[in-house]
Amino acid sequence: MSRKRHIFSFIIGLGCVCTMQAQQQTVIDDHGKTVEVMIPDADGALSGYVSVDYSDDKFYANGSSQRNNMNADAENGMEEIDRKIRNLSNVMSLTYNDEVKKYIDRYTKAGRQSTCYLLGRARYYNRFFEDALRTYGLPMELKYLPVIESGLNPNATSRVGAAGLWQFMTTTGKQYNLRIDDYIDERRDPEKSSYAAARMLSDLYQRFGDWTLALAAYNCGPTRVSNAISKAGGASDFWAVYQYLPKETRGYVPAFIAVNYVMNYYADYNIQPLSTGLPVRCDTVVVEKDVRLGKIADVLGMEIADLKILNPQYRQDLIKAFSTDGTVKLRLPAEMIERFNYNKELIYQDKPSFEVPVMTVTATTAIGSQGHTGSHQGLLMR
């Protein structure tokens, strides 16, 4: 199996190890090197981490300062970060303080290797987030919320049952028209869950009129935020009600601000995206009859694990061709769409299909230029 196949198949295993505490994952990078990736609890001790001193100047001043100038330049560096954070959005009020700094340090120091993988995964998943946010007229900065919710892992499941990229509870998912039954869990569907999340965030903003409060409500629920506002004497933003919020929610907005900064300015810290093996382009086909994923993979010459990574919403090997809206879709690499349509008769027949060579899905490559969990189970969690 190729190195890209190792990386591609790694993602499907994330759901098996995702917990609320610090977690260790073994992955293989683009050079075939085995890497231990830790996902820490940002509010807890970094137990389990290899002690690494990231004191090199380039992580703080783009390689232009000398080490003995770091203390003298610290204040200017903080002012520069504050300026960059404030300029990230014209709609959302993003501010820099000690709480935000704590999370930035987690992403850029102890968790920097995990940040490389998050950046790689974001290249695939951001398109789903952006389309949904654009549909509801919401700020594009919200596309980074799944980073702290799930670590961009659609198979993430919290200990209280929240699932998917946006970490919907079952009741809330159904409230926003996500189908959840024995065969399918649309909380794990990157496209449908993103539209549900965008609608929910829109509802929360309409209620509170402030994005920091809407984000807090996404994490702990609107009732708790309303109670915090009352205790704070009618305050109208997150920082004014901070002390009255649950402990986990106090870190939620700072983590969100930090991830927006890091996902935009990661190159300042000598961090680069790594390939995840996810395809460059995908499209969907409509499934017209009951069919097994194994049969589709066999006919198309794909690994079934690759097919499941692109379609994490299917709970079993069997896809049932029924839906409340009349369609069931399957997501495939763009180059497989024509092959699926050409081989429909073979795919839907009951007899075993012929043997075909396995094809490797075209994978993304790491990019070198700057670009661009409710529970949160991402790189930085409560």
Solvent accessible surface area in square Angstrom, and as a share of the most:
residue,aa,sasa,rsa
1,M,152,0.68
2,S,56,0.36
3,R,131,0.48
4,K,95,0.40
5,R,11,0.04
6,H,81,0.36
7,I,1,0.01
8,F,4,0.02
9,S,31,0.20
10,F,30,0.12
11,I,1,0.01
12,I,53,0.27
13,G,32,0.31
14,L,6,0.03
15,G,24,0.23
16,C,118,0.71
17,V,65,0.38
18,C,18,0.11
19,T,67,0.39
20,M,18,0.08
21,Q,102,0.45
22,A,37,0.28
23,Q,11,0.05
24,Q,106,0.47
25,Q,15,0.06
26,T,78,0.46
27,V,3,0.02
28,I,43,0.22
29,D,16,0.08
30,D,46,0.24
31,H,150,0.67
32,G,36,0.35
33,K,135,0.57
34,T,80,0.46
35,V,21,0.12
36,E,91,0.41
37,V,4,0.03
38,M,26,0.12
39,I,13,0.06
40,P,1,0.01
41,D,30,0.16
42,A,0,0.00
43,D,55,0.28
44,G,31,0.29
45,A,86,0.67
46,L,60,0.30
47,S,80,0.51
48,G,64,0.62
49,Y,45,0.17
50,V,122,0.70
51,S,115,0.74
52,V,81,0.46
53,D,113,0.58
54,Y,56,0.21
55,S,23,0.15
56,D,72,0.37
57,D,20,0.10
58,K,75,0.32
59,F,20,0.08
60,Y,93,0.35
61,A,31,0.24
62,N,100,0.51
63,G,48,0.47
64,S,93,0.60
65,S,22,0.14
66,Q,120,0.53
67,R,152,0.55
68,N,133,0.68
69,N,63,0.32
70,M,50,0.22
71,N,142,0.73
72,A,80,0.62
73,D,53,0.28
74,A,51,0.39
75,E,120,0.54
76,N,95,0.49
77,G,29,0.28
78,M,78,0.35
79,E,102,0.46
80,E,70,0.31
81,I,31,0.15
82,D,36,0.19
83,R,120,0.44
84,K,26,0.11
85,I,0,0.00
86,R,131,0.48
87,N,97,0.50
88,L,32,0.16
89,S,13,0.08
90,N,159,0.81
91,V,101,0.58
92,M,9,0.04
93,S,73,0.47
94,L,7,0.03
95,T,29,0.17
96,Y,27,0.10
97,N,50,0.26
98,D,110,0.57
99,E,51,0.23
100,V,0,0.00
101,K,71,0.30
102,K,59,0.25
103,Y,1,0.00
104,I,6,0.03
105,D,32,0.16
106,R,41,0.15
107,Y,1,0.00
108,T,3,0.02
109,K,59,0.25
110,A,36,0.28
111,G,1,0.01
112,R,28,0.10
113,Q,60,0.27
114,S,3,0.02
115,T,1,0.00
116,C,17,0.10
117,Y,2,0.01
118,L,3,0.02
119,L,6,0.03
120,G,4,0.03
121,R,9,0.03
122,A,4,0.03
123,R,97,0.36
124,Y,3,0.01
125,Y,2,0.01
126,N,16,0.08
127,R,74,0.27
128,F,21,0.09
129,F,0,0.00
130,E,43,0.19
131,D,71,0.37
132,A,1,0.01
133,L,2,0.01
134,R,141,0.51
135,T,89,0.52
136,Y,86,0.33
137,G,66,0.63
138,L,18,0.09
139,P,13,0.08
140,M,62,0.28
141,E,28,0.13
142,L,0,0.00
143,K,18,0.08
144,Y,5,0.02
145,L,0,0.00
146,P,0,0.00
147,V,1,0.01
148,I,0,0.00
149,E,0,0.00
150,S,2,0.01
151,G,4,0.04
152,L,1,0.00
153,N,5,0.02
154,P,3,0.02
155,N,29,0.15
156,A,0,0.00
157,T,50,0.29
158,S,7,0.04
159,R,179,0.65
160,V,94,0.54
161,G,31,0.30
162,A,0,0.00
163,A,0,0.00
164,G,0,0.00
165,L,0,0.00
166,W,2,0.01
167,Q,5,0.02
168,F,4,0.02
169,M,71,0.32
170,T,55,0.32
171,T,109,0.63
172,T,33,0.19
173,G,0,0.00
174,K,112,0.48
175,Q,117,0.52
176,Y,21,0.08
177,N,116,0.59
178,L,8,0.04
179,R,33,0.12
180,I,24,0.12
181,D,46,0.24
182,D,109,0.57
183,Y,64,0.24
184,I,9,0.05
185,D,0,0.00
186,E,9,0.04
187,R,15,0.05
188,R,38,0.14
189,D,8,0.04
190,P,2,0.01
191,E,60,0.27
192,K,66,0.28
193,S,0,0.00
194,S,0,0.00
195,Y,75,0.28
196,A,6,0.05
197,A,0,0.00
198,A,0,0.00
199,R,83,0.30
200,M,29,0.13
201,L,0,0.00
202,S,22,0.14
203,D,67,0.35
204,L,11,0.06
205,Y,72,0.27
206,Q,142,0.63
207,R,137,0.50
208,F,31,0.13
209,G,53,0.51
210,D,29,0.15
211,W,14,0.05
212,T,6,0.03
213,L,2,0.01
214,A,0,0.00
215,L,1,0.00
216,A,0,0.00
217,A,1,0.01
218,Y,11,0.04
219,N,5,0.02
220,C,21,0.12
221,G,22,0.21
222,P,40,0.25
223,T,89,0.51
224,R,132,0.48
225,V,0,0.00
226,S,34,0.22
227,N,77,0.40
228,A,1,0.01
229,I,34,0.17
230,S,86,0.56
231,K,133,0.56
232,A,30,0.23
233,G,71,0.68
234,G,51,0.49
235,A,22,0.17
236,S,83,0.54
237,D,56,0.29
238,F,0,0.00
239,W,75,0.26
240,A,48,0.37
241,V,0,0.00
242,Y,57,0.22
243,Q,121,0.54
244,Y,86,0.33
245,L,3,0.01
246,P,35,0.22
247,K,148,0.63
248,E,51,0.23
249,T,0,0.00
250,R,82,0.30
251,G,3,0.03
252,Y,0,0.00
253,V,1,0.00
254,P,0,0.00
255,A,2,0.01
256,F,0,0.00
257,I,0,0.00
258,A,0,0.00
259,V,0,0.00
260,N,1,0.00
261,Y,3,0.01
262,V,0,0.00
263,M,5,0.02
264,N,12,0.06
265,Y,45,0.17
266,Y,1,0.00
267,A,35,0.27
268,D,25,0.13
269,Y,16,0.06
270,N,74,0.38
271,I,1,0.01
272,Q,65,0.29
273,P,2,0.01
274,L,35,0.17
275,S,6,0.04
276,T,0,0.00
277,G,2,0.02
278,L,0,0.00
279,P,1,0.01
280,V,74,0.42
281,R,157,0.57
282,C,31,0.18
283,D,76,0.40
284,T,44,0.26
285,V,10,0.06
286,V,68,0.39
287,V,5,0.03
288,E,99,0.44
289,K,117,0.49
290,D,73,0.38
291,V,8,0.05
292,R,129,0.47
293,L,2,0.01
294,G,27,0.26
295,K,33,0.14
296,I,0,0.00
297,A,4,0.03
298,D,48,0.25
299,V,4,0.03
300,L,0,0.00
301,G,2,0.02
302,M,9,0.04
303,E,55,0.25
304,I,63,0.32
305,A,30,0.23
306,D,0,0.00
307,L,0,0.00
308,K,74,0.31
309,I,5,0.03
310,L,2,0.01
311,N,1,0.01
312,P,13,0.08
313,Q,6,0.03
314,Y,21,0.08
315,R,127,0.46
316,Q,81,0.36
317,D,44,0.23
318,L,35,0.18
319,I,0,0.00
320,K,49,0.21
321,A,34,0.26
322,F,99,0.41
323,S,24,0.15
324,T,134,0.78
325,D,93,0.48
326,G,61,0.59
327,T,50,0.29
328,V,8,0.04
329,K,88,0.37
330,L,0,0.00
331,R,12,0.04
332,L,0,0.00
333,P,0,0.00
334,A,21,0.16
335,E,84,0.38
336,M,2,0.01
337,I,31,0.15
338,E,140,0.63
339,R,87,0.32
340,F,0,0.00
341,N,75,0.39
342,Y,187,0.71
343,N,28,0.14
344,K,60,0.25
345,E,149,0.67
346,L,31,0.15
347,I,1,0.01
348,Y,29,0.11
349,Q,66,0.29
350,D,148,0.77
351,K,147,0.62
352,P,127,0.80
353,S,20,0.13
354,F,108,0.45
355,E,163,0.73
356,V,32,0.19
357,P,112,0.70
358,V,91,0.53
359,M,72,0.32
360,T,80,0.46
361,V,5,0.03
362,T,78,0.45
363,A,9,0.07
364,T,10,0.06
365,T,87,0.50
366,A,44,0.34
367,I,43,0.22
368,G,60,0.58
369,S,80,0.52
370,Q,92,0.41
371,G,13,0.12
372,H,126,0.56
373,T,0,0.00
374,G,36,0.35
375,S,3,0.02
376,H,2,0.01
377,Q,2,0.01
378,G,0,0.00
379,L,0,0.00
380,L,1,0.00
381,M,3,0.01
382,R,35,0.13
